Amino acid sequence: MSNAIEQIRTVELGTGGPLVGVQGFGAMGISAAYGETDDATARDTLAATVEAGVTLIDTADMYGAGANEEFLAPFVTAHRDEITLATKFGFEYRADDPGHRAIRNDPAYIKRAVEASLRRLNVEVIDLYYMHRRDPAVPLADSVGTMGELVREGKIKHLGLSEVTGAELREAYAVHPIAAVQSEWSLFSRDVERSAVGAAAALGVAFVPYSPLGRGFLTGAFSDASTDLSSSDFRQLLPRFTGDNAKANAALLAPLHTIAGDHGATAAQIALAWVQQRAQAHGLTVVPIPGTRKRSRLLENAAATRITLTAEELALLEPIAGQVAGDRYSDMSLTSVGRES
């Protein structure tokens, strides 16, 4: 009996972009944000990405204040020709002032940030470099223009934007081609459909949904962050996952579990299948980046790319997002919908 892992299919990440697995991997949680981690287990999970054809590996300089990039570096070195490496800039941290937080999109900062990420990741070029969050005080032409300079200098290959509106994406694209937009998109979070998704489809830009499993809530892994998760888990700070909001939102998952039972699948797989099928619904490439610390969960997630939901099943899931209690963040000002509102 063969133990070979079936690889997922590949897609082009934006017009002229790299060829990647149709599902990527969000690496933040393997070393930051969701409580204590285990390095050996995390490394085994990373190894499974390549085995399953999950080749878009996503990190950021803010994850663990650079520690996530450093943790990934040996894996990246070992598999440089097999993966597409994405990282981000935009959140400024200062070693001499741990409480300092600022959004920086100015050209001088971008140039410093890319050098720091290249050093931590131990690479000569970053495949996909995102502006993590938008500072409206800095003209997009300045930020994207600087990113374009980094392409010409051979330090990055493709440009990405995170949490931008449709209008901002169009403005940025007029300065330099954009390969991908990354924003939260799931059965619980559909505000990107207001303008960003349509603009991406029109421009041939890929969409990379982060938190496609509602930060684990859609999987049933926890029902109230304040009681079920460790004190170091930042989900305790997110309004929709605690108290009355969490109780109300848990009740919305009934159709998800019903459909999962019908498919002999997990709730996570159905939630991911829904996100994957946004590609057909909106006419664009969609590469979600679920994160996990376990090999078994990674392989489970990858298998979701082979599930197709019927029109009737999609109709059962359609009302969920409109009934969710609580915002994605306690402060929505840094999101695309925060600026659209």
Secondary structure as UniProt FT lines:
FT   STRAND          10..12
FT   TURN            15..16
FT   STRAND          19..21
FT   STRAND          25..26
FT   HELIX           28..30
FT   HELIX           39..52
FT   STRAND          56..58
FT   TURN            61..66
FT   HELIX           67..78
FT   TURN            79..82
FT   STRAND          84..89
FT   STRAND          91..94
FT   TURN            95..96
FT   STRAND          97..103
FT   HELIX           107..121
FT   STRAND          126..131
FT   TURN            136..137
FT   HELIX           140..152
FT   TURN            153..154
FT   STRAND          156..162
FT   HELIX           166..173
FT   TURN            174..175
FT   STRAND          180..184
FT   TURN            187..188
FT   HELIX           191..194
FT   HELIX           196..203
FT   STRAND          206..210
FT   TURN            212..213
FT   HELIX           214..219
FT   HELIX           225..228
FT   TURN            231..232
FT   HELIX           234..237
FT   HELIX           239..241
FT   HELIX           243..250
FT   HELIX           251..253
FT   HELIX           254..263
FT   HELIX           267..276
FT   HELIX           278..282
FT   HELIX           295..303
FT   HELIX           304..306
FT   HELIX           311..317
FT   TURN            318..320
FT   HELIX           321..323
FT   TURN            333..334
FT   HELIX           336..340
//
